[in-house]
Structure formats: C-alpha cells, structure tokens
Amino acid sequence: MYKKVSLLCLSTFLLFVGIAFALDVVDELPKGSINWSKGTVTAKGSGVPPSGTANPSQARLMAERAAISDARRNLLETVGEVRVDAVSTVGSLMTKRDVIITKVGGIIKGSLVTERRYLDDGSVEVVVEMPITGAFLDVMLSEVKAVPSITMPLPPSKSKKKDIPKTEIKTPMPPLENKKTVLEPAKTATLPVPLTPAAVPEPVKEAKIEPAPDKIDLSKVNFSGLIIDAREVEVKPALMPKVLNEKGEVIYSSANMRKEEAVKTGVVGYAKEVDAAKKHPRVTETPVVVAALKGSGEKRSDVIISDGNALTITTTEPTLGYLKKGRVMIVYK
C-alpha cells in the first residue's frame, strides 16, 4: 500500500513538472537546452571510472569529475547558441573578442550540478546549469551597445552660461575746431520705374490636415506592464530584443532599463500563453496586451508592432514608467 501511494505521488509530481516545463519557452539543442522562461542554460555530461582502480569510492569520484567536465564542455557549446540580439549569438561574439571567451569560460566553471545519476556499471551522469542573467548578462550588456529608444527620457539640457557684462571703455575724443560744418544733403539719383501689369496672385493651395490620433485619457489607464503576443508570427527569443514600430523606430530596448536592474531580471520575460504572462510578477496586475506584426533582424528576435499600439505605449510610458522598470513580457509559440 505504501509503495502504491509513493508511486502515485511520484507520478503526480512528474506530471506537474512536465506540464510546467511544457509552458516554458525552451530551445532544445544537441548538447543541452536554453530555458528562456526560467533564464537558464543546462547541459548533460557522463563519465566512466578509469580502469584499474581498486577503490570503488575513488573510482566513482573520478567518474563524477569526468562527467562534470564533459557537462561543462557541452554547456559552453550550448551557451554559444544563445541569441544575444537580432544579429548575433554568444558564439559569434566570442569569435570576435577573446575577453568574452575568458569571462564566459569563468562563469561556466562556476555552473551548478543540479542532477547526479550513478549507474550500475560505475559510470556517472550529471546535469549542470547556469543562469543567463546575473554575471553572464552583465558581460553581454557590456560588450553589445544598447540601442536607445524613442520612449527614453531626453537628457537634461545643459544650462547656458550667464553672459558676463562687458565693460565699456570710453576713449576720449579730441576737441572739435570752432568751424561751422555745413552738411549737404546727399544727392540721390531717381531712375524711371517701368510700368508693369499687376501680377495676378496664384490661388493658395489648401493644406491637407491629417486627422489627429485619438488622445489617450491617462486618468483611465494604469498599465503596469507590456505583453506582446507574438504567437502568430515568426519570432525567436534573445537576451536583448528590441520592440519596433512600423517605421523601424525603437520603442523598447535594453537601454530603457538601468543596467543593474537588467542584470538582475533580464531585459524581457518569456511565456507561452498570454494568461500565464498576465499572472507573471514581472508585469504585475494590469498589463497592456498588444499583438506583434512580425519578427525582424537576421535572428528574427526583434518584434515589430503596429504604429497604433506604439502610440499607446509612447503616450502612456512617460507617465507610468513601466518600460523603465523592464516590465515587458513576450509570448511565443
């Protein structure tokens, strides 16, 4: 009876974990996986004990070390596939700058072992995991230039220097001679003006006035965050995606956030369902939901929204400030 209850509890737990994992945005790769919803990268590794080891405990320990080394090599390969923005991956950046290889390599060495399996033949399998926020994201934000957006506050204007009053230096004039000076009026030549017919004024063209967009009553809106529904378009997650309007103007990017805040929470959050995104603490209680028109960029990681939705965001953001706090979620397939 006890075994049946235990098996039932275990199967229920595994089912719950499976459902929760299915709701996450995950890229499955040959050597590991990227969970964009949780902000983690994981990889597996295996190791076998060396031959001729008499001590079973030592053999298992050496097999475990070999498995961890193998897992971290696979983790480095998986991390290289992480999309940074719409044009680059971590791997492409590492080929350009040795300093990134050094920094990322150091972070991977500190990855955590989350699972261990000891097999009957003496071999060991492990799973290692590292976050794509924190120190790792700090490296990427430092190496990739952030693109400013039109929703960012304008820098304060520099105060003009006060004009220093100029000291007028009066030069003494020589005394005038006691002579009467008669000023003759200047003679101006008068030329005959030819008579021309009066010019007929051209009719004034009536200017076309574009209808002004509906003004948003800020007293009736209280957006706590932004959710972009990209399930119907081809868009792929990245560390530093941008949100653009139809003109190509940047509405949101990593530049909207303070770097310290972005390092902690990531630039955006990810979900597979709009309802799940609405319940996410990142966007809190009253987010505005807009649809994505299409993906943009070589990696299809930037999201384009309509000009109308962009107007809603640019109108409400200066007052509500949800972009500045990074309260953005993107929903993928």
Secondary structure, DSSP 8 states (H G I E B T S, - for coil): -HHHHHHHHHHHHHHHHHHHHHTS-EEEETTEEEETTTTEEEEEEEE---TT---HHHHHHHHHHHHHHHHHHHHHHHHTT-B-SSS-BHHHHHHH-HHHHHHHHHHHHT-EEEEEEE-TTS-EEEEEEEESSTHHHHHHHHHS-----TTS-------------------------S---------------------------------------GGG----EEEEE-TTS-----SS--EE-TT--EEE-GGGS-HHHHHHH-S-EEESSHHHHHTSTTT-S-EEEEEEEEEETTTT-EEEE-HHHHHHHHHHHHHH-TTTTT-EEEE--
